[in-house]
Amino acid sequence: MKLYNLKAGMNPRRVRIFLAEKGVQIPAVDIDMAKGENATPEFLNMNPLGKLPVLELDDGTFLSESIAICRYIEELYPDPNLFGATPTERAIVEMWNRRMELELVVPMSAQFTHLSSFYAGRTEQVAAYGAYARAHALRTLTWLDVELAQRTYIASDRYSVADISAQCAVLLGKNTGVPLPQSLENLARWWGDVSSRPTARA
Ligand SMILES: N[C@@H](CCC(=O)N[C@@H](CS)C(=O)NCC(=O)O)C(=O)O
């Protein structure tokens, strides 16, 4: 297998942390987005959306979408499980991971795309949409603070893929003008926990 990676990207980081939590190493190829390496015909043949990460399987299949890649890795390497062990646990992790994607990963990514100078000239930017997305992400963080008063991690008292999605979105926010509001103490406690895991900088 081969992982096409973007070192600074939020989504490739989700997969790298997932692999590190499993103790699995896959050879990686770094793609330089600034040089347009994700827009070449060869890359678009792997993922027509021009986005990373992409996992190339040994039979030549290309998988994109971070969660599809993580699910594939979970099938190959079930322990430690990060998607839950029982039907109920798996459903709860799925519920929370989906919430984290729709309510945090997507708006955090949108505020970066639409408000940052990095994307100026690379894509159409709609500042009002960026501001709306930033407010959406902040609302989600405030909600998570309430949830995290009740348990250690996002989905349960055990670390899961939902934490990985959330921590990578929070890190992107911290680096792009959405710091964690100081008043959110439960979220700060959770951030301290997840960001001090040995895999956090994978
Ligand atoms: N839904 C995809 C999103 C992938 C994505 O947006 N990746 C970003 C890096 S974090 C990217 O490759 N962007 C390229 C671009 O904006 O041109 C996933 O979950 O993997």
The ligand as a MOL file (V3000), in Angstrom:
LIG
                    3D

  0  0  0     0  0            999 V3000
M  V30 BEGIN CTAB
M  V30 COUNTS 20 19 0 0 0
M  V30 BEGIN ATOM
M  V30 1 N -13.6620 14.6270 2.3600 0
M  V30 2 C -12.2480 14.4810 2.1330 0
M  V30 3 C -11.6210 15.8760 2.1550 0
M  V30 4 C -10.2030 15.8750 1.6340 0
M  V30 5 C -9.6450 17.2790 1.5650 0
M  V30 6 O -10.3640 18.2780 1.4730 0
M  V30 7 N -8.3050 17.3520 1.6080 0
M  V30 8 C -7.6380 18.6300 1.4890 0
M  V30 9 C -6.4330 18.6490 2.4140 0
M  V30 10 S -6.9260 18.7110 4.1020 0
M  V30 11 C -7.1280 18.8000 0.0730 0
M  V30 12 O -6.5650 17.8810 -0.4710 0
M  V30 13 N -7.3200 19.9610 -0.5360 0
M  V30 14 C -6.8380 20.1840 -1.8570 0
M  V30 15 C -7.3900 21.4530 -2.4380 0
M  V30 16 O -8.0700 22.1770 -1.7160 0
M  V30 17 O -7.1080 21.6950 -3.6130 0
M  V30 18 C -11.6360 13.5570 3.1900 0
M  V30 19 O -12.3000 13.3200 4.2150 0
M  V30 20 O -10.5400 13.0270 3.0190 0
M  V30 END ATOM
M  V30 BEGIN BOND
M  V30 1 1 1 2
M  V30 2 1 2 3
M  V30 3 1 2 18
M  V30 4 1 3 4
M  V30 5 1 4 5
M  V30 6 2 5 6
M  V30 7 1 5 7
M  V30 8 1 7 8
M  V30 9 1 8 9
M  V30 10 1 8 11
M  V30 11 1 9 10
M  V30 12 2 11 12
M  V30 13 1 11 13
M  V30 14 1 13 14
M  V30 15 1 14 15
M  V30 16 2 15 16
M  V30 17 1 15 17
M  V30 18 2 18 19
M  V30 19 1 18 20
M  V30 END BOND
M  V30 END CTAB
M  END
